Amino acid sequence: MKDAIKEVLREFYQDGLPPGIVHRDVAYFEHLTSATVVKGMRRTGKTYVTYERMAALMDSGVPQGRIVHLNFEDDRIKAMRLEDLQLINEIHAELFPEYAHEKCWYFLDELQNIKGWEAYARRLVDSPKVVLCLTGSSSKLLSEEIATAMRGRSIPIEVFPLSFPEFLRFNGIMEKVPAPKKGFTAAERGILRNAAQKYLDVGGFPAVQGMPDAMRISTLQEYVHTVLYRDVLQRHKVVSVQSLLCTLDYLLHNFARRTSAHAISGVLKNLAYPSRREDIADYISYFKDAYMVYPVSVMSDSLAVKRVNPDKYYIVDTGLIRAMSVKNDAERGWLLENLVFMALRRGVNKIEYITNPDGTEVDFHVVDMVTKKRRLVQVAWTMQEQTTVSREMSALELARRNLHVDDCMIVTWDDEAELDSGIKVVPAWKWLLAENNPQGTLVNERANR
């Protein structure tokens, strides 16, 4: 095992960092006495976020020899055991004796694959000479368990598929331009509208950008299969694989709608599959732990009300939804709602949906957990039909009166207006730019494109 670890480390030092590291709008934090924990679904770009940090360290004068990087899903070191982990320190000192007593940065991908990893991570955090960063694709392993192992000495960082501004930058479509208040030219609007459609269909997983459609779809399907087998079946005891697969299929085809273990149980029962509700609830939690599925509960302080109103479930990426189901224009409103949710989820927000006393709904009640500012966000594909306008407006107006929330907005695909009531109607492309652009700036067409 020592030779395998040495081979992997030597490759890192010989090859250096991969070219073409694109900046991600991820706030990276580290502290000598805490572990930075970079987490998210597989293939969202967690490792490249750490590469960006490594590049910044080297740009500031830190020699690469003071950086240790290992991926524990590398086939050569997959058989590592807890007692082998100490070899990493030994081999690093052997390769770079001049840095053996210097401050070093450890970047360890998927360390949780090693049984008993917590003890080793704790020793690194306790060392006054080590800054530790862990990446992983299981929220349970890298949130609950690491919080216990580190006794609160961990800094969580979530990485999602590309946001819309990142998508524009990653694909070389746009660069930064003045703030939204200065408006957009007709050309800019056309470019942004076209890019938003691509973003809705392709999604934000970095590796699939620019792929031919057939290759992109098969790659995204493979991502789902990897989550199923590596993050669920290999980590949990599953009563029925068929029931697990049907549960995921149900979630993928009923995203952005109320869903419960009871409803899925009825479907499985009709198919003559094992349908125990407790097992289905476990399956849903496994997909949540793997960062593929995100639940949103009804806004209420009453547990009874929450029990009567099932959660809504959103999928990590609209491109993933497109790849796993037949395109259906009837679902485009829900697809837009999923897109809006994931943009909100990137922030430090508490997100719930609202059921009004008259039975109407507001898609999102959003509380900024830093400023405590509240807002209501409704999603509708179009506001061209009077019935849609009446439905969406009445739901928002009622919730606004009951909750005393002034900031109310309807996100549409392409409609824009400011209504007499003060409610704003905003097209998705403009809203996404403002919501997920940390600099608060917009983007413009590249002159050399």
PyMOL commands that set and color helices and strands:
alter all, ss='L'
color gray80, all
select helices_A, chain A and resi 2-15+46-59+64-66+75-77+82-84+86-95+97-99+111-113+117-126+140-150+164-170+180-182+186-202+206-208+213-233+241-253+261-270+277-289+303-308+318-324+329-345+386-403+428-436
alter helices_A, ss='H'
color red, helices_A
select strands_A, chain A and resi 35-39+67-71+104-109+130-136+154-158+174-177+293-296+312-315+349-355+361-368+374-379+408-412+417-418+424-427+442-445
alter strands_A, ss='S'
color yellow, strands_A
deselect
rebuild
show_as cartoon
